Amino acid sequence: MTRARRWIVLPGLAETAEEFAGVIDLLPESYDVQVVDPWLVPVTASVDELRTATGVDGSEPIGLVGHSIGGLAALRWALTRPTEVDRLVLVDTSLADETGHRLLYPGRIGDRLVRRGLRALGHVGLPALVGPVVRGWLLRMSTETDRDPLHRATVRERYGSPGSWVQFWDELSASWPMAVEVARLLESPVIAPPTVQLVGVGPRSARCHLGPQRVLAARLKAALRTLPDSAHLVHLDRPDAIAKAILAP
């Protein structure tokens, strides 16, 4: 089996392209790796929008890496374009049953109320005060390393801007109907590329997440690899595990 030399990485909620530099550094220079920047292109955008943003035209097989809600997006891409995706690496992916509450779906009344409240908080400058603190707290809860690869200026710019919380909410709320779509795709006969599923099961990870991950792995006939020295942010804890999955024949 030939290896895909071009890879597209779809990050999770509120993540940055810079966070995957550790993975890219471990890959040969012959690999063309493109990390979608969620601040420019939401990973919850349609497959056609993601293809356009990354310049994928179907002329060459690609590999996909998806983390968290980016994993759902990568899975949707692979299931709807089975001839286009040669390899799939799911990294502590969100699951198809994480469908949220329908009143909070984009355009619904709950979504409009939340967006209005977050815009008001941005207007009074709360993200600038609290955003970097929340970023640090999430890292402590979701990694085993406690190390932030981003410069402080980048953290302030990304997580403290007035519209950042609305942007995070937009992507979170869009992930729920995407999960519904993926669940529907998984109910049909599945044509999936060779798939590796990496799951962090360290002390700071949600152990209850592992059972559903095993169910998904069985549905995709995926190789499931648990990482006891990683939590949810596998790309920060174990970039070597992701690079190994990409390079595996």
Number of C-alpha atoms within 10 A of each C-alpha: 5 7 14 19 17 17 21 21 22 32 28 26 21 18 21 20 15 14 18 21 15 18 19 20 12 15 17 11 9 8 14 14 19 16 20 20 16 22 15 8 14 24 28 27 16 14 17 12 14 21 15 11 12 14 9 16 11 12 7 13 18 22 24 28 28 26 26 22 30 29 27 29 31 30 29 22 21 23 19 17 14 14 15 19 24 23 22 27 27 29 28 28 26 22 21 23 12 15 18 16 11 14 12 18 20 20 13 11 13 15 18 15 13 15 19 13 13 20 18 15 17 19 13 10 16 16 23 20 13 13 22 20 16 14 17 15 12 13 19 16 15 23 25 23 15 15 12 15 13 12 10 11 11 13 20 19 15 21 24 24 18 22 18 21 21 19 18 18 18 19 20 20 20 22 27 25 20 21 22 17 15 21 18 11 17 19 9 8 9 14 15 22 22 16 22 23 25 25 26 28 22 18 15 17 22 13 13 9 16 16 10 14 19 17 11 18 18 12 14 19 15 20 15 17 17 14 17 14 17 24 28 26 26 26 23 24 21 20 19 18 18 25 19 13 20 23 15 9 11
